[in-house]
């Protein structure tokens, strides 16, 4: 005998909720997320980036090659029954793209311009150590070195945000070589804590750590100065005067060249600098950037140059790319009161049933209008259903008559046979 959910739970059954850190997307948020993804991917494709769709789980070896800073305990792993191989739910898609290029596309000429959309699974930081799912849309430019590729990728990140209606955002630039060259001079036993202090922008704590570790005054002075290197282009000009060792000079000269090109593309008002940014310290090899906006309290996305990754897949090629967090982007658009991309078709509930209703639905669907049937001719029931499920209007067929009621304002229109045969007429009445 079938038990109810409440009986099942009261007798100790497994809770009918998603695993911790996971979640469902319900209407209409799921449709909004899909429209957002389509718009972002379209902006990539217009720049020549081809879509790839890697699997949601990957061999552990691929993940290890792609990011050796990911700890085993932070991965959701299992053993494939057929092969005995260890597989993991992917924490990142970039290593999968690298695998695709190295193993399936090596006969094609570079650069490889590839884009993707999908979910990744990562461990939360801090005390709440549950996993969480993140929906990403991103791109990788593989095989193209230098400032031209960096400019292309950063500008495409900006255009992707603009394509979905976001106007207030900031692109923070850095070059990981600068902060890395300083942290490598910190004694081994203090490097991790010094890195954390730099990431937290805590100069007082950093000075204490370096003093206790016996680090020289020069390295302490430079790191503390770097923490303060945050702001507009004046920060970059000042850093080029103050930081003159070879690695720093190369990094800052490269940032200046990149900034010049981005300003020429009309992005000067969006550009800022955080020269002490330590995110991706073990992964990036040059330019790094973060996309920020008011709203979620987290970055909308990030990316940069990672020239060493492809060598882990037996292929020597420079690479740069970025990924957007679609959930954070969706949150930001809502917070800013921006509707975001709208590729939703008109949606109608058609009440009445029978062959007449099916004929009307066929005509509407052929014109790209969503038409869902209800057997009832009760206008109130059809309108209530339409509102509950986010339909635009209810069209009720009864006794040879047709009446359309908009869900937004209850306005009602009688339709004749000619109106029902003309989907554009129906569309006009629904839109008002």
C-alpha positions as CSV (number, residue, x, y, z in Angstrom):
1,X,0.0,0.0,0.0
2,X,1.4,3.4,-0.9
3,X,2.3,5.6,2.0
4,X,1.9,9.4,2.1
5,X,5.0,11.6,2.3
6,X,4.2,12.6,5.9
7,X,3.8,8.9,6.9
8,X,7.1,8.1,5.2
9,X,9.0,10.8,7.0
10,X,7.3,10.1,10.4
11,X,8.6,6.5,10.2
12,X,12.2,7.6,9.7
13,X,12.4,7.7,6.0
14,X,15.0,9.8,4.2
15,X,14.2,13.5,4.0
16,X,12.8,14.4,0.7
17,X,15.1,17.4,0.2
18,X,18.2,17.9,-2.0
19,X,21.6,17.1,-0.6
20,X,23.2,19.8,1.5
21,X,24.6,22.6,-0.7
22,X,22.5,21.5,-3.7
23,X,19.2,22.9,-4.9
24,X,16.4,22.9,-7.5
25,X,15.6,25.6,-9.9
26,X,11.8,26.1,-10.2
27,X,9.7,28.1,-12.6
28,X,10.2,30.9,-13.5
29,X,13.8,31.1,-12.2
30,X,14.8,28.1,-14.3
31,X,13.6,29.7,-17.5
32,X,15.3,33.0,-16.5
33,X,18.6,31.2,-15.9
34,X,18.3,29.4,-19.3
35,X,17.6,32.8,-21.0
36,X,20.6,34.3,-19.2
37,X,22.8,31.4,-20.3
38,X,21.7,31.6,-23.9
39,X,22.4,35.3,-24.1
40,X,25.9,35.0,-22.6
41,X,26.8,32.0,-24.8
42,X,25.5,34.0,-27.8
43,X,27.9,36.8,-27.0
44,X,30.8,34.3,-27.0
45,X,29.7,32.6,-30.2
46,X,29.5,35.9,-32.0
47,X,33.3,36.3,-31.3
48,X,34.0,32.9,-32.9
49,X,33.9,30.7,-29.7
50,X,32.6,27.2,-30.4
51,X,30.4,25.4,-27.9
52,X,31.7,22.3,-26.2
53,X,29.8,20.2,-23.5
54,X,32.0,18.1,-21.3
55,X,30.6,15.5,-19.0
56,X,29.5,16.5,-15.4
57,X,31.9,13.9,-13.9
58,X,35.5,13.4,-14.9
59,X,38.4,11.0,-14.1
60,X,40.2,12.2,-11.0
61,X,43.5,12.3,-13.0
62,X,42.2,15.0,-15.3
63,X,41.1,17.1,-12.4
64,X,44.4,16.6,-10.6
65,X,46.3,17.7,-13.8
66,X,44.1,20.7,-14.2
67,X,44.4,22.1,-10.6
68,X,46.8,20.5,-8.2
69,X,45.6,22.9,-5.4
70,X,42.3,21.1,-5.1
71,X,42.4,18.7,-2.1
72,X,41.1,15.2,-2.4
73,X,38.7,15.8,0.6
74,X,37.1,18.7,-1.3
75,X,36.0,16.5,-4.2
76,X,32.8,14.4,-4.6
77,X,34.3,11.1,-5.8
78,X,33.2,7.6,-6.6
79,X,34.5,4.5,-8.4
80,X,33.1,3.6,-11.8
81,X,31.7,0.0,-11.5
82,X,32.7,-1.0,-15.0
83,X,36.4,0.2,-15.0
84,X,37.3,0.6,-11.4
85,X,38.6,4.1,-12.2
86,X,38.1,6.9,-9.7
87,X,35.8,9.6,-11.0
88,X,34.8,13.0,-9.5
89,X,32.1,15.5,-9.9
90,X,34.0,18.3,-11.7
91,X,35.1,21.3,-9.6
92,X,36.1,23.2,-12.7
93,X,35.4,22.9,-16.5
94,X,38.7,24.4,-17.8
95,X,40.7,21.2,-17.3
96,X,38.1,19.4,-19.3
97,X,38.5,21.9,-22.1
98,X,42.2,21.4,-22.0
99,X,41.7,17.6,-22.2
100,X,39.4,18.1,-25.2
101,X,41.9,20.3,-27.0
102,X,44.9,18.0,-26.3
103,X,43.3,14.7,-27.1
104,X,40.6,15.4,-29.7
105,X,41.5,18.7,-31.5
106,X,45.3,18.7,-31.9
107,X,45.0,18.5,-35.7
108,X,43.2,21.8,-35.9
109,X,45.2,25.0,-36.2
110,X,45.3,27.3,-33.1
111,X,44.0,29.4,-31.6
112,X,41.3,27.2,-30.1
113,X,38.3,29.3,-29.2
114,X,35.9,27.2,-27.1
115,X,33.0,28.1,-24.8
116,X,30.8,26.1,-22.4
117,X,28.0,26.2,-19.9
118,X,27.4,23.7,-17.1
119,X,27.5,23.0,-13.4
120,X,30.6,22.5,-11.2
121,X,30.7,21.2,-7.6
122,X,32.9,22.8,-5.0
123,X,33.5,22.6,-1.3
124,X,32.5,25.6,0.7
125,X,35.2,27.4,2.6
126,X,35.1,28.0,6.3
127,X,33.2,26.0,8.9
128,X,30.3,25.2,6.6
129,X,32.2,22.5,4.6
130,X,29.3,21.3,2.5
131,X,29.5,21.1,-1.2
132,X,27.6,23.5,-3.5
133,X,26.7,23.6,-7.1
134,X,27.7,26.5,-9.3
135,X,26.4,27.1,-12.8
136,X,29.1,28.6,-15.0
137,X,29.3,30.0,-18.5
138,X,32.8,30.6,-19.7
139,X,35.3,30.5,-22.6
140,X,38.9,29.5,-23.2
141,X,41.3,30.9,-25.7
142,X,44.1,28.4,-26.2
143,X,47.1,28.8,-28.4
144,X,47.2,32.6,-28.5
145,X,49.8,34.4,-26.4
146,X,50.3,37.9,-25.3
147,X,48.3,41.1,-24.7
148,X,46.1,40.6,-27.8
149,X,44.5,37.4,-26.3
150,X,44.3,39.0,-22.9
151,X,42.5,42.0,-24.4
152,X,40.1,39.8,-26.3
153,X,39.1,37.7,-23.2
154,X,38.7,40.7,-20.8
155,X,36.7,42.7,-23.3
156,X,34.5,39.7,-24.1
157,X,33.8,39.4,-20.3
158,X,32.6,43.0,-20.3
159,X,30.5,42.5,-23.4
160,X,28.9,39.4,-22.0
161,X,27.7,41.4,-18.9
162,X,26.5,44.3,-21.1
163,X,24.6,41.8,-23.4
164,X,22.4,40.9,-20.5
165,X,21.7,44.5,-19.5
166,X,24.2,45.0,-16.7
167,X,25.8,48.5,-16.9
168,X,27.3,49.0,-13.4
169,X,30.2,46.6,-12.9
170,X,33.9,46.7,-12.4
171,X,36.8,44.8,-13.9
172,X,39.7,44.5,-11.4
173,X,43.0,43.7,-13.0
174,X,46.2,42.2,-11.5
175,X,49.1,40.1,-12.6
176,X,49.7,37.2,-10.4
177,X,53.5,37.3,-11.1
178,X,53.8,40.5,-9.0
179,X,52.5,39.2,-5.7
180,X,53.9,35.7,-6.3
181,X,57.4,37.1,-6.7
182,X,57.2,38.7,-3.3
183,X,55.6,35.8,-1.4
184,X,58.3,33.4,-2.7
185,X,60.8,35.5,-0.7
186,X,58.9,34.8,2.5
187,X,60.4,32.0,4.6
188,X,58.6,28.7,3.9
189,X,57.2,28.2,7.3
190,X,55.4,31.6,7.2
191,X,54.4,31.7,3.5
192,X,50.9,30.3,3.9
193,X,50.0,32.7,6.8
194,X,51.6,35.7,5.0
195,X,49.6,34.8,1.9
196,X,46.4,34.7,3.9
197,X,47.2,38.1,5.5
198,X,47.8,39.6,2.0
199,X,44.5,38.2,0.8
200,X,42.7,39.7,3.8
201,X,44.5,43.1,3.2
202,X,45.7,43.0,6.8
203,X,48.9,44.9,6.8
204,X,49.3,44.9,10.6
205,X,49.0,41.1,10.8
206,X,51.4,40.7,7.8
207,X,54.0,42.8,9.5
208,X,53.8,40.6,12.6
209,X,54.0,37.4,10.6
210,X,57.1,38.6,8.7
211,X,58.8,40.0,11.8
212,X,58.3,36.7,13.6
213,X,59.6,34.8,10.6
214,X,62.7,36.9,10.4
215,X,61.9,38.2,6.9
216,X,63.9,41.1,5.6
217,X,62.6,44.7,5.9
218,X,62.5,45.1,2.1
219,X,60.1,42.2,1.5
220,X,57.9,43.4,4.3
221,X,57.8,47.0,3.0
222,X,57.0,45.8,-0.6
223,X,54.2,43.5,0.5
224,X,52.6,46.1,2.7
225,X,52.8,48.6,-0.1
226,X,51.3,46.1,-2.5
227,X,48.3,45.7,-0.2
228,X,47.6,49.4,-0.6
229,X,47.9,49.2,-4.4
230,X,44.1,49.2,-5.0
231,X,42.1,51.7,-7.1
232,X,42.1,53.4,-10.5
233,X,44.9,53.8,-13.1
234,X,46.9,56.1,-10.8
235,X,47.6,52.9,-8.7
236,X,49.2,51.3,-11.8
237,X,51.3,54.4,-12.5
238,X,52.5,54.6,-9.0
239,X,53.3,50.9,-8.9
240,X,55.4,51.2,-12.0
241,X,57.6,53.8,-10.3
242,X,57.9,51.9,-7.0
243,X,58.3,48.3,-8.0
244,X,61.3,48.0,-10.3
245,X,62.6,44.4,-10.0
246,X,62.5,42.5,-13.3
247,X,59.4,40.3,-12.6
248,X,57.5,43.3,-11.3
249,X,58.5,45.5,-14.3
250,X,57.4,42.8,-16.8
251,X,54.0,42.3,-15.0
252,X,53.3,46.0,-14.7
253,X,54.3,46.9,-18.2
254,X,52.0,44.1,-19.4
255,X,49.1,45.5,-17.4
256,X,49.8,49.0,-18.8
257,X,49.7,47.7,-22.3
258,X,46.5,45.7,-21.6
259,X,44.8,48.8,-20.0
260,X,45.7,50.9,-23.0
261,X,43.9,48.5,-25.3
262,X,40.9,48.2,-23.1
263,X,40.6,52.0,-22.8
264,X,40.7,52.2,-26.6
265,X,37.7,49.8,-26.6
266,X,35.8,52.2,-24.4
267,X,36.2,50.3,-21.1
268,X,38.2,52.8,-19.2
269,X,35.4,53.6,-16.7
270,X,35.1,49.9,-15.8
271,X,38.8,49.2,-15.1
272,X,40.3,49.1,-11.7
273,X,43.3,47.4,-10.1
274,X,44.0,45.1,-7.1
275,X,47.7,44.3,-7.4
276,X,47.7,42.2,-4.2
277,X,45.0,39.8,-5.4
278,X,46.1,36.3,-4.5
279,X,43.2,34.3,-6.0
280,X,44.5,31.6,-8.3
281,X,48.1,32.0,-7.0
282,X,49.0,28.4,-7.9
283,X,47.1,28.4,-11.2
284,X,47.5,31.7,-13.1
285,X,50.7,32.7,-14.8
286,X,50.1,36.3,-15.7
287,X,47.1,38.6,-16.0
288,X,44.2,37.9,-13.7
289,X,40.9,39.7,-13.5
290,X,37.8,39.7,-11.4
291,X,34.3,40.9,-12.3
292,X,32.5,42.7,-9.5
293,X,29.1,44.4,-9.1
294,X,26.7,45.3,-6.3
295,X,24.5,42.5,-5.2
296,X,25.6,39.0,-4.3
297,X,28.7,39.8,-2.1
298,X,30.7,37.5,-4.3
299,X,32.4,38.0,-7.7
300,X,30.3,37.6,-10.8
301,X,33.2,35.8,-12.5
302,X,37.0,35.7,-12.9
303,X,39.7,34.6,-15.3
304,X,43.1,35.2,-16.5
305,X,46.2,33.6,-18.2
306,X,47.2,30.1,-17.3
307,X,50.0,29.2,-19.7
308,X,51.2,26.1,-17.8
309,X,48.0,24.0,-17.9
310,X,48.2,22.5,-21.3
311,X,51.6,21.0,-20.6
312,X,50.0,18.8,-18.0
313,X,48.1,17.3,-21.0
314,X,51.2,16.8,-23.1
315,X,50.5,19.8,-25.2
316,X,52.5,23.1,-25.1
317,X,50.2,26.0,-25.6
318,X,49.5,29.4,-24.0
319,X,46.0,29.9,-22.7
320,X,43.6,32.4,-21.2
321,X,39.9,32.4,-20.3
322,X,37.2,33.3,-17.8
323,X,34.0,32.0,-16.3
324,X,30.8,33.7,-15.1
325,X,28.8,32.5,-12.1
326,X,25.3,32.6,-13.6
327,X,23.6,32.4,-10.2
328,X,25.5,35.5,-9.0
329,X,24.8,37.3,-12.2
330,X,21.1,36.5,-12.0
331,X,21.0,37.8,-8.4
332,X,22.8,41.0,-9.5
333,X,20.4,41.7,-12.3
334,X,17.4,41.3,-10.0
335,X,19.1,43.5,-7.3
336,X,19.6,46.2,-9.9
337,X,16.0,45.9,-11.1
338,X,17.1,44.7,-14.5
339,X,14.8,42.3,-16.3
340,X,17.7,40.6,-18.0
341,X,17.4,38.8,-21.4
342,X,14.0,37.7,-22.3
343,X,13.6,34.9,-24.8
344,X,10.4,33.7,-23.3
345,X,7.6,33.2,-25.8
346,X,4.1,34.3,-25.2
347,X,2.3,31.7,-22.9
348,X,-1.4,30.9,-23.0
349,X,-3.7,28.5,-21.2
350,X,-6.4,27.3,-23.6
351,X,-9.4,26.0,-21.8
352,X,-12.3,24.0,-23.3
353,X,-10.8,20.7,-24.5
354,X,-11.8,18.9,-27.6
355,X,-10.7,19.1,-31.2
356,X,-11.5,22.8,-31.4
357,X,-9.1,23.6,-28.6
358,X,-6.4,21.3,-30.1
359,X,-6.7,23.0,-33.5
360,X,-6.3,26.5,-31.9
361,X,-3.3,25.2,-29.9
362,X,-1.7,23.8,-33.0
363,X,-1.9,27.2,-34.8
364,X,-0.6,29.0,-31.8
365,X,2.3,26.6,-31.3
366,X,3.2,26.8,-35.0
367,X,3.6,30.6,-34.5
368,X,5.9,30.1,-31.5
369,X,3.3,30.7,-28.8
370,X,3.2,28.3,-25.8
371,X,-0.3,26.8,-25.5
372,X,-1.2,24.5,-22.6
373,X,-4.6,22.9,-22.6
374,X,-7.1,22.6,-19.7
375,X,-10.3,20.6,-20.1
376,X,-12.4,23.0,-18.1
377,X,-14.4,25.9,-19.5
378,X,-14.4,27.7,-16.1
379,X,-12.8,31.0,-16.8
380,X,-11.8,31.7,-13.2
381,X,-10.1,28.3,-12.9
382,X,-8.2,28.9,-16.2
383,X,-7.1,32.3,-15.1
384,X,-6.0,31.1,-11.6
385,X,-4.0,28.4,-13.3
386,X,-2.4,30.9,-15.7
387,X,-1.4,33.2,-12.8
388,X,0.0,30.3,-10.7
389,X,2.2,29.1,-13.5
390,X,3.3,32.4,-15.0
391,X,1.2,32.3,-18.2
392,X,0.3,35.6,-19.9
393,X,-3.4,34.9,-20.5
394,X,-6.2,32.4,-20.4
395,X,-8.1,31.7,-23.6
396,X,-11.4,29.9,-22.9
397,X,-13.4,28.2,-25.7
398,X,-17.0,27.5,-24.9
399,X,-20.2,27.1,-27.0
400,X,-18.6,28.4,-30.2
401,X,-17.3,31.5,-28.5
402,X,-13.7,32.4,-27.4
403,X,-12.8,34.8,-24.6
404,X,-9.2,35.9,-23.7
405,X,-8.3,37.3,-20.3
406,X,-4.9,38.8,-19.5
407,X,-3.4,37.6,-16.3
408,X,-1.7,40.9,-15.6
409,X,-4.8,43.1,-15.4
410,X,-7.9,41.0,-16.0
411,X,-8.7,42.8,-19.2
412,X,-10.9,40.6,-21.4
413,X,-11.5,40.4,-25.1
414,X,-13.9,38.4,-27.2
415,X,-12.4,36.6,-30.2
416,X,-14.0,35.7,-33.4
417,X,-13.1,32.9,-35.8
418,X,-10.8,35.3,-37.7
419,X,-8.9,36.3,-34.6
420,X,-8.4,32.6,-33.6
421,X,-7.0,31.9,-37.1
422,X,-4.5,34.8,-36.7
423,X,-1.8,34.1,-34.0
424,X,-0.4,37.6,-34.4
425,X,-3.8,39.1,-33.5
426,X,-3.9,36.9,-30.4
427,X,-0.3,38.0,-29.6
428,X,-1.3,41.7,-29.8
429,X,-4.2,41.3,-27.5
430,X,-2.1,39.4,-24.9
431,X,0.6,42.0,-24.9
432,X,-1.8,44.9,-24.8
